[in-house]
Amino acid sequence: MKIVLAPDSYKGSLTAKEACDAMEAGIRRVLPEAEIVKVPMADGGEGTVQSLVDATGGRFMTRQVTNPLGEPVNAQYGILGDGKTAVIEMAEASGLYRIPADRRNPLVTTTYGTGELIRAALDQGCRKFILGIGGSATNDGGTGMAQALGVKFFDKEGRELPFGGGSLGQLQRIDMSGVDPRLKDCEFTVACDVDNPLTGPNGASHVFGPQKGATPDMVVELDRNLAHYAKMIERDLGTSVSDLPGAGAAGGLGAAMVAFLGATLKRGVEIVVEATRLAEHVQGADLVLSGEGQIDFQTERGKTPFGVAKVAQKAGVPVILIAGSIGRGVEVLYQHGVQSVFSIVNRPMSLQEAMEQARDLLADATERIVRVAFAAEIIKKI
């Protein structure tokens, strides 16, 4: 029997790789000789670098870069097993968690550190890039990232703009002449699961600005500045980003990735499925197990278990999901190849207990599932 294990992390408890190991332990109690293929997964958000490095036998790199307030910070990125693909979470350098709440100010915060991570990966020989762009502290339209890679932004006096979204209203010229020449040989794919445009009521500033420290007046200013920025991009680069779905992700970093790096915006789980070659691993399998901490109606909106289920469904392989907690609306998943959804919780317990015992609970739940699946296979043959 071949069983493919493709869970996401159980946040706060287990990484995706640790979840694979716990599932394997449960299976071995029932089927010690089973062929088990472990494919740690993610959906482009937190944990994506860890999962892709684990799944491909890659390595981690650490580099001192610039945090959102211009201060030095050590940030990590991954190089996949092929040695040519870098995977970067922009939050490592430019994330909201990098600065305390009382210092958050999207008028001045920058994505410069994200650009420095890209440059560091270029130095390591990487020419293919996967970027997760959730959790930003910034609203600078990705200008900081572009500045780190050699793009210059000038005001009408010929002065370079300072960091932050507050200065974009003064932008009069974009100079691409100093862009790192290595970028022309690169391919960028961005994990982007939001479709917010750059500006307007559903844009970067109005939807995400307040959580980054923007007051109502600042939101108006930032939105106006990004609208001007979009006009300058279209004039100087010939690229229209103002209405592009996903352009507003990470304070406009989505727009910058497309405009300056020719990036493709894709759903995070689709990127991970491709990078891990999940479809290949699923071929010939008898069962696929996936899961994460919470499974509910929102899982259908591109979460890892849904992405895994779609791949398995296409291959005609049954999928069972194992959740830390089962929320409402999971029934919708049964239309997408999922056979059933189980919880790891096997008795009354607090969330804290469940998280602390997640490894053993997941192994036990997997054992129970495989015993039922094995029994069903025996019954079918009678």
Secondary structure per residue as TSV (DSSP state, phi and psi in degrees):
chain	resnum	aa	ss	phi	psi
A	1	M	-	360.0	133.0
A	2	K	E	-107.7	125.4
A	3	I	E	-123.8	127.2
A	4	V	E	-100.7	129.0
A	5	L	E	-107.1	117.3
A	6	A	-	-138.5	61.0
A	7	P	-	-87.8	161.1
A	8	D	-	-85.5	179.8
A	9	S	-	-70.8	156.4
A	10	Y	B	-104.1	92.5
A	11	K	T	-53.5	132.6
A	12	G	T	85.7	-6.4
A	13	S	T	-128.7	-56.8
A	14	L	B	-137.0	138.9
A	15	T	-	-72.2	168.2
A	16	A	H	-61.4	-37.9
A	17	K	H	-66.0	-42.7
A	18	E	H	-64.3	-34.9
A	19	A	H	-65.0	-41.3
A	20	C	H	-57.7	-44.9
A	21	D	H	-63.7	-40.2
A	22	A	H	-66.6	-41.6
A	23	M	H	-61.8	-43.4
A	24	E	H	-59.9	-41.3
A	25	A	H	-59.5	-40.6
A	26	G	H	-67.0	-39.3
A	27	I	H	-65.3	-42.2
A	28	R	H	-62.2	-25.3
A	29	R	T	-66.6	-25.4
A	30	V	T	-105.4	-44.4
A	31	L	-	-127.7	76.2
A	32	P	T	-61.4	-22.3
A	33	E	T	-100.1	5.0
A	34	A	-	-63.6	147.5
A	35	E	E	-83.4	118.0
A	36	I	E	-116.9	124.3
A	37	V	E	-111.8	119.1
A	38	K	E	-102.6	123.1
A	39	V	-	-129.9	85.9
A	40	P	-	-57.3	133.8
A	41	M	-	-120.3	173.0
A	42	A	-	-163.5	174.1
A	43	D	-	-121.1	20.6
A	44	G	S	97.4	-12.5
A	45	G	S	-92.5	-150.8
A	46	E	T	-55.1	133.8
A	47	G	T	94.4	-3.3
A	48	T	H	-65.5	-43.7
A	49	V	H	-59.6	-48.1
A	50	Q	H	-57.1	-47.8
A	51	S	H	-64.6	-44.2
A	52	L	H	-70.2	-37.5
A	53	V	H	-64.6	-44.6
A	54	D	H	-63.2	-43.5
A	55	A	H	-69.5	-27.4
A	56	T	H	-109.2	2.3
A	57	G	T	69.1	36.3
A	58	G	-	-87.4	-159.5
A	59	R	E	-143.9	160.0
A	60	F	E	-101.0	147.8
A	61	M	E	-128.0	146.3
A	62	T	E	-123.2	137.4
A	63	R	E	-141.3	140.3
A	64	Q	E	-79.2	123.6
A	65	V	E	-133.1	-171.2
A	66	T	E	-99.4	128.2
A	67	N	-	-80.4	178.0
A	68	P	T	-58.7	-22.4
A	69	L	T	-100.8	11.5
A	70	G	S	85.2	12.9
A	71	E	-	-101.4	153.8
A	72	P	E	-70.9	142.4
A	73	V	E	-153.5	146.1
A	74	N	E	-85.7	127.5
A	75	A	E	-129.5	150.5
A	76	Q	E	-113.1	146.3
A	77	Y	E	-140.6	170.6
A	78	G	E	-118.3	152.0
A	79	I	E	-119.1	123.5
A	80	L	-	-70.6	172.3
A	81	G	T	-61.4	-20.2
A	82	D	T	-76.6	-8.8
A	83	G	S	74.3	-0.2
A	84	K	S	-120.8	-12.1
A	85	T	E	-109.9	124.3
A	86	A	E	-99.9	141.0
A	87	V	E	-122.9	125.2
A	88	I	E	-130.1	132.3
A	89	E	E	-101.1	117.2
A	90	M	H	-59.0	-27.1
A	91	A	H	-64.0	-23.1
A	92	E	H	-58.0	-40.2
A	93	A	H	-100.9	-37.8
A	94	S	H	-121.5	23.4
A	95	G	B	-82.0	158.0
A	96	L	G	-61.0	-33.8
A	97	Y	G	-68.8	-13.4
A	98	R	G	-75.1	-15.1
A	99	I	S	-132.2	143.0
A	100	P	-	-67.3	157.1
A	101	A	G	-57.3	-36.1
A	102	D	G	-77.7	-2.1
A	103	R	G	-115.4	6.3
A	104	R	-	-76.0	126.8
A	105	N	-	-156.1	97.2
A	106	P	T	-68.2	-5.2
A	107	L	T	-69.9	-25.6
A	108	V	T	-122.8	-15.1
A	109	T	-	-69.5	150.1
A	110	T	-	-132.3	152.4
A	111	T	-	-96.5	16.9
A	112	Y	H	-54.8	-40.4
A	113	G	H	-63.1	-32.3
A	114	T	H	-64.2	-41.8
A	115	G	H	-62.8	-36.5
A	116	E	H	-65.1	-35.8
A	117	L	H	-66.5	-39.8
A	118	I	H	-60.8	-43.7
A	119	R	H	-64.2	-39.1
A	120	A	H	-62.6	-40.5
A	121	A	H	-68.4	-34.8
A	122	L	H	-59.5	-41.7
A	123	D	H	-62.8	-26.1
A	124	Q	T	-87.0	3.1
A	125	G	T	92.6	5.0
A	126	C	-	-73.8	139.0
A	127	R	-	-131.5	0.7
A	128	K	E	-123.5	134.4
A	129	F	E	-131.7	136.9
A	130	I	E	-118.9	122.8
A	131	L	E	-121.1	129.8
A	132	G	E	-96.9	130.0
A	133	I	-	-121.5	32.4
A	134	G	-	-90.7	161.2
A	135	G	S	76.3	28.8
A	136	S	B	-78.0	156.4
A	137	A	-	-102.3	9.7
A	138	T	-	-118.4	160.7
A	139	N	-	-145.0	38.0
A	140	D	S	-96.7	10.9
A	141	G	T	66.8	15.5
A	142	G	T	77.7	10.6
A	143	T	H	-64.2	-35.4
A	144	G	H	-61.7	-45.5
A	145	M	H	-56.6	-45.8
A	146	A	H	-65.3	-38.7
A	147	Q	H	-61.5	-39.5
A	148	A	H	-64.7	-21.4
A	149	L	T	-102.7	8.7
A	150	G	T	107.2	-2.7
A	151	V	-	-76.8	140.9
A	152	K	E	-119.7	141.5
A	153	F	E	-121.6	122.7
A	154	F	E	-117.3	148.6
A	155	D	-	-90.0	-175.4
A	156	K	T	-68.8	-17.1
A	157	E	T	-90.2	0.9
A	158	G	S	83.0	14.4
A	159	R	-	-94.6	143.0
A	160	E	B	-70.1	140.4
A	161	L	-	-70.9	145.0
A	162	P	-	-75.0	173.5
A	163	F	S	-64.1	153.8
A	164	G	S	104.4	159.1
A	165	G	G	-74.1	-13.4
A	166	G	G	-71.2	-18.3
A	167	S	G	-98.7	-6.1
A	168	L	G	-66.7	-20.3
A	169	G	G	-67.0	-18.4
A	170	Q	G	-93.5	-0.4
A	171	L	-	-64.1	128.0
A	172	Q	-	-125.2	-17.3
A	173	R	E	-155.7	136.8
A	174	I	E	-109.7	124.9
A	175	D	E	-112.1	114.1
A	176	M	-	-98.2	4.2
A	177	S	T	-65.9	-24.8
A	178	G	T	-100.1	13.3
A	179	V	S	-63.8	139.5
A	180	D	-	-52.0	119.4
A	181	P	G	-64.4	-20.6
A	182	R	G	-67.3	-21.0
A	183	L	G	-65.4	-25.4
A	184	K	G	-66.6	-19.1
A	185	D	G	-98.0	9.4
A	186	C	-	-106.0	156.4
A	187	E	E	-123.5	126.9
A	188	F	E	-117.4	128.8
A	189	T	E	-122.9	129.8
A	190	V	E	-112.3	125.9
A	191	A	E	-77.3	108.7
A	192	C	-	-137.4	106.8
A	193	D	-	-103.3	11.2
A	194	V	-	-114.5	151.6
A	195	D	-	-113.8	21.7
A	196	N	-	-64.1	134.3
A	197	P	-	-72.6	176.3
A	198	L	S	-68.8	-41.8
A	199	T	S	-130.9	174.9
A	200	G	S	94.8	-176.1
A	201	P	T	-58.5	-29.2
A	202	N	T	-103.8	12.1
A	203	G	S	-84.5	-177.6
A	204	A	H	-55.9	-46.5
A	205	S	H	-72.0	-47.3
A	206	H	H	-69.3	-40.8
A	207	V	H	-82.5	-43.6
A	208	F	H	-108.4	-16.6
A	209	G	T	-57.1	-45.8
A	210	P	G	-58.2	-37.3
A	211	Q	G	-71.3	-14.1
A	212	K	G	-97.8	7.0
A	213	G	T	104.5	6.3
A	214	A	-	-80.4	130.6
A	215	T	-	-78.2	168.1
A	216	P	H	-55.8	-40.6
A	217	D	H	-65.9	-38.9
A	218	M	H	-65.2	-37.4
A	219	V	H	-59.0	-45.7
A	220	V	H	-61.4	-45.5
A	221	E	H	-62.8	-46.0
A	222	L	H	-63.8	-40.7
A	223	D	H	-65.0	-42.2
A	224	R	H	-63.1	-40.2
A	225	N	H	-66.6	-40.1
A	226	L	H	-67.6	-34.0
A	227	A	H	-63.6	-41.4
A	228	H	H	-65.3	-43.2
A	229	Y	H	-57.1	-43.8
A	230	A	H	-62.2	-38.2
A	231	K	H	-65.2	-39.3
A	232	M	H	-67.6	-37.8
A	233	I	H	-63.1	-44.1
A	234	E	H	-66.6	-38.3
A	235	R	H	-69.4	-46.6
A	236	D	H	-88.6	-27.4
A	237	L	H	-113.2	-14.5
A	238	G	-	73.7	21.4
A	239	T	-	-117.0	128.7
A	240	S	-	-95.1	118.9
A	241	V	-	-121.3	-8.2
A	242	S	T	-61.2	-37.4
A	243	D	T	-108.6	10.3
A	244	L	-	-69.2	122.5
A	245	P	T	-58.5	128.0
A	246	G	T	92.9	-9.7
A	247	A	T	-62.4	-28.5
A	248	G	T	-83.3	-1.9
A	249	A	G	-62.5	141.5
A	250	A	G	54.6	45.5
A	251	G	G	64.8	28.7
A	252	G	G	96.9	2.8
A	253	L	H	-62.3	-32.2
A	254	G	H	-57.3	-42.3
A	255	A	H	-63.2	-44.3
A	256	A	H	-65.2	-38.5
A	257	M	H	-61.3	-39.2
A	258	V	H	-73.2	-46.9
A	259	A	H	-69.2	-43.4
A	260	F	H	-97.9	-23.7
A	261	L	H	-121.1	0.9
A	262	G	-	63.5	31.0
A	263	A	-	-71.3	156.9
A	264	T	E	-105.7	130.5
A	265	L	E	-94.3	125.7
A	266	K	E	-138.3	160.1
A	267	R	-	-61.5	138.9
A	268	G	H	-58.3	-45.0
A	269	V	H	-65.6	-31.7
A	270	E	H	-63.8	-39.1
A	271	I	H	-64.9	-44.5
A	272	V	H	-67.6	-40.0
A	273	V	H	-57.6	-43.3
A	274	E	H	-69.0	-45.4
A	275	A	H	-66.1	-32.5
A	276	T	H	-89.3	-5.4
A	277	R	T	57.0	41.5
A	278	L	H	-58.2	-41.2
A	279	A	H	-58.0	-37.3
A	280	E	H	-67.5	-42.6
A	281	H	H	-65.2	-32.7
A	282	V	H	-74.3	-23.9
A	283	Q	T	-56.5	128.9
A	284	G	T	80.3	3.3
A	285	A	-	-77.6	153.8
A	286	D	S	-95.1	-24.4
A	287	L	E	-157.8	143.5
A	288	V	E	-120.6	131.5
A	289	L	E	-114.4	131.0
A	290	S	E	-138.2	179.9
A	291	G	E	160.7	175.6
A	292	E	E	-165.9	-174.0
A	293	G	E	-61.7	-43.3
A	294	Q	E	-129.8	129.8
A	295	I	E	-124.9	124.0
A	296	D	S	-156.0	-161.3
A	297	F	G	-61.9	-24.7
A	298	Q	G	-74.2	-16.8
A	299	T	G	-59.0	-30.9
A	300	E	G	-67.0	-16.3
A	301	R	G	-87.2	34.2
A	302	G	T	99.5	14.7
A	303	K	-	-73.2	164.1
A	304	T	H	-53.6	-52.2
A	305	P	H	-57.9	-34.8
A	306	F	H	-66.5	-44.8
A	307	G	H	-61.2	-40.9
A	308	V	H	-64.8	-43.3
A	309	A	H	-62.0	-38.7
A	310	K	H	-65.4	-39.1
A	311	V	H	-65.3	-45.4
A	312	A	H	-66.8	-38.7
A	313	Q	H	-60.2	-41.8
A	314	K	H	-62.5	-32.7
A	315	A	H	-88.6	-1.3
A	316	G	T	73.7	27.6
A	317	V	-	-109.5	130.6
A	318	P	-	-67.6	147.6
A	319	V	E	-125.4	134.8
A	320	I	E	-122.8	134.4
A	321	L	E	-104.7	142.5
A	322	I	E	-122.2	117.3
A	323	A	E	-110.8	152.0
A	324	G	E	-67.6	-41.0
A	325	S	E	-143.2	138.6
A	326	I	E	-103.2	120.0
A	327	G	-	-97.4	-171.7
A	328	R	T	-76.1	152.6
A	329	G	T	84.0	13.4
A	330	V	G	-66.7	-17.4
A	331	E	G	-57.7	-28.4
A	332	V	G	-62.1	-25.7
A	333	L	G	-70.3	-20.6
A	334	Y	G	-69.3	-13.0
A	335	Q	G	-85.6	-3.6
A	336	H	G	-124.7	33.3
A	337	G	T	94.8	-6.3
A	338	V	E	-80.7	126.2
A	339	Q	E	-80.9	-40.3
A	340	S	E	-164.9	164.8
A	341	V	E	-127.9	128.2
A	342	F	E	-118.0	153.5
A	343	S	E	-104.0	148.7
A	344	I	S	-76.8	-18.2
A	345	V	-	-71.8	123.2
A	346	N	-	-116.2	6.7
A	347	R	S	-167.3	166.1
A	348	P	S	-58.9	127.1
A	349	M	-	-160.6	159.4
A	350	S	-	-79.5	163.4
A	351	L	H	-58.6	-40.7
A	352	Q	H	-60.7	-42.9
A	353	E	H	-62.8	-44.1
A	354	A	H	-61.6	-40.6
A	355	M	H	-69.0	-40.2
A	356	E	H	-67.9	-32.0
A	357	Q	T	-103.7	16.2
A	358	A	H	-55.3	-41.0
A	359	R	H	-60.1	-50.2
A	360	D	H	-69.1	-39.7
A	361	L	H	-63.8	-39.8
A	362	L	H	-67.4	-41.6
A	363	A	H	-62.2	-43.5
A	364	D	H	-66.0	-42.5
A	365	A	H	-63.3	-40.2
A	366	T	H	-64.2	-41.1
A	367	E	H	-58.6	-46.0
A	368	R	H	-62.3	-41.3
A	369	I	H	-63.5	-45.5
A	370	V	H	-67.9	-35.3
A	371	R	H	-61.8	-42.0
A	372	V	H	-66.4	-45.1
A	373	A	H	-62.4	-40.4
A	374	F	H	-68.2	-40.4
A	375	A	H	-63.9	-41.0
A	376	A	H	-62.4	-37.5
A	377	E	H	-66.5	-39.2
A	378	I	H	-66.4	-44.2
A	379	I	H	-60.4	-39.6
A	380	K	H	-62.1	-29.3
A	381	K	H	-87.9	-10.1
A	382	I	-	-74.5	360.0
